[in-house]
Amino acid sequence: MWVPTCSWESGIYNEVQVEAWKKLVDAVHAKGAIIFCQLWLVGCASHQVYQSGGAPPISSTSKPISNRWRVLLLDGSYGIYPKPRALETYEILDIVEHYRRAALNAIRAGFDGFEIHGAHGYLIGQFLKDGINDRTDAYGGSIDNRCKFLLQVVKAVVAAIGAERVGVRISPAIDHLDATESDPLGLGLALGMQALSQDEADLISYGRHFISNPDLVMRFKINAPLNKYIRKTFYTQDPVVGSHAAVQDFCVADLTAPQGPAGYSCKDPSKVTVNDFVFSGLGNPGNTSNLFKAALTPAFAAQFPGVNGLGISFGRLDVAPGGVVPFHTHPGASEILFVAEGTILAGFVSSANTVYFKSLKMGDIMVFPQGLLHFEINTGGTVAIGFVSFSSSNPGLQILDYALFGNNLPTELECPTYLKSIRKSKALAATLSDTKPEDDSDNEDDEILNAFTTTVNPTEGIIEDVDEEEEFVESKFEKMDDQDDIHTAYEKLYKLSEKYEKLYRLTTKKLNDMELNREELSTKFDEANQTIGALRFENNSLAEKTKEFKVKLFQVRAQLERTSSAKLDEMLCLQKSASDQTGLGYGFSSSNIASTSITVFVPPNNNAIENNDVKTDIASENIDKGKSILGAPPKQDKKEAKNSRAKKANSQKPKQKKQHLCHHCGVVGHTRPNCYK
């Protein structure tokens, strides 16, 4: 941004601004957080008063924003948007350059990243949306052309600071500042999941649906239907959370609209009258003819519309003699009590269970901090009148008595919730007062907690005698005739509330201990998962190595077989040569190559071949079926061969025994059962 586009806008286009941003960024980093710089150019959503020389603001179009919208001027008033000037085609790249420089400035200032604001009808949105973009050049018409400007900005910024630091914000379905789209993309669950699964988006946020469906994540998970949102109830008027009063003079309550947690929506300013800022209801006393003999006349937003959104309200308190405003709290406001007449005993209980109380006389005031239990009692003989102010136009109210005894808690939960057993009541009182009743065990605390955390079955006799104090209270509240009885009952009730408060602290401590144990177990579970993951990784690595070793083993085995074959051929040649010199007989008879046996005839006293020293490794692939291993024997006719064998047999004394080669290992002299391989 080289010039501001509205009165409250900050910039990052010069060195002074960069240095100023460093202080803020450093403060954020000091807290361990990260911070991105979001850059926008508002385009036609501006005014001549913010432009150099009073020039019209720039845009993709020359059409002004409609009178439905207003622009904030320098004097605090609101005006209509002027007619903008449509950028010339050659000017657009200059705008892209300003984005690039701003991104570099943001990184120099220490920002962790940079977000390009392309949403809500500002300059980039004025190019994206066909409801505004009426250009006829390369930046208008088709969706590709309308996206061209944004894509050029993204490309320039990414080149300057890196893609990992760049984000883009768009809002296809929003019509802010007349930025309408004829075919908007509404990302429901299905389209959102599709965009993520196809890497078309890194993050998808849901805004409107989350407002009307606080459990949106669970609804998406179980594919449940969604509540429809009502846009007019989206924005609150409470200054604490963001009020129209921050930019308007007031926000008079529109009592015809539903009331939200922070108040009412604003009434149409044209319908506001002076009566909205005046309330006349505090001049009359309240009706004290009730159980508590007290009455509050409120001047909250519902009765006094002018205080809506201002964070204040008022009321009148009337308390008859003996009347009481029992323990109560205002969840949304602190309270100040001013005593105008009579005497009021007032006090509150801190979160540390310390009671602060005092008797107040006419002219005294007392403050009750937000959310704390407090009470008021008329201790005088006349009607007491007080005026109370609150720090919210809708402070809220919850009376402890009604919260405890006027609720719709199921009967089966009353015993564990209210401790009706006399024995357990006394045990609790003793435990909390550091004294022990008779026959109490050392584990009384655990017994009490178990009684309150276990589902009660009335048929099993767990509900015992009704507590005498509660029985007294209930009986007196049924009559309500005698003032003394009422106050006595209230006193009993107050004592009971103290017991319940102490019990609450006891159970809270137990729950905190359980939560710590849960966190410890969760940490151990995470560590176990990490260990399992590491072991799985190692197992996968070992599996890969095993595959590699198997391949190498196969290669080595093949090499050994080739080497063994070569050695066998060499030995067979040597053996054949020796046979030719000594006349050694040889041959085989089996036709099964895989189990071939060889018979070797060894002549006696022949030094050429020693007994038991002939070893032949036989590889079936080296043996041709039906042939001698050592080659073909010398040819002889049958008769000559028979005579020769007979002659030779007679000359050999003692007769030499046949030596066989082992079928299993190829060693001479033994067979498979005795093989030692």
Buried (B, 14 or more C-beta within 10 A) or exposed (E): BEBBBBBEEEBBBEEEBBEBBBEBBEEBBEEEEEBBBEBBBBBBBBBEBBBEEEEBBBBBBEBBBEEEBEBBBEEEEEEEBBBBBBBEEEEBEEBBEBBBBBBBBBBBBBBBBBBBBBBBBBBBBBBBBBBBBEBEEEBBBEEEBBBBBBEBBBBBBBEBBEEEBBBBBBBBEBBBBBBBBEEEEEBEBEBBEEBEEEEEEEEEEBEBBBBBBEEBEEBBEEEEEBEEBEEEBEBBBBBEEEBBBEEEEBBBBBBEBEBBEBBBBBBEEEEBEEEBEEBEBBEEEBEBEEEBBBBBBBBBBBBBBBBBBBBBBBBBBBBBBBBBBBBBBBEBBBBBBBBEBBBBBBBBBEEEEEEBBEBBEBEBEBEBBBBBBBBBBBBBEEBBBBBBBBBBBBBBBEBBBEEBBEEEEEEBEBBBBBBBBBBBBBBBBBBBEEEEEEEBEEEBBEBBBEBBEEEBEEEEEBBEEEBEBBEBBBEBBEEEEEEEBBBBBBEBBBEBBBBBBBBEEBBEEBEEEEEEEEEEEEEEEEEEEEEEEEEEEEEEEEEEEEEEEEEEEEEEEEEEEEEEBEEBEEEBEEBBEBBEEBEBBBBBEEEEBEEBBBEBBBBEEEEEBEEEEBEBBBBEEBBEEEEBBBEEEEEEEEEEEEEEEEEEEEEEEEEBEEBBBBBBBBBBBBEEEEEEE
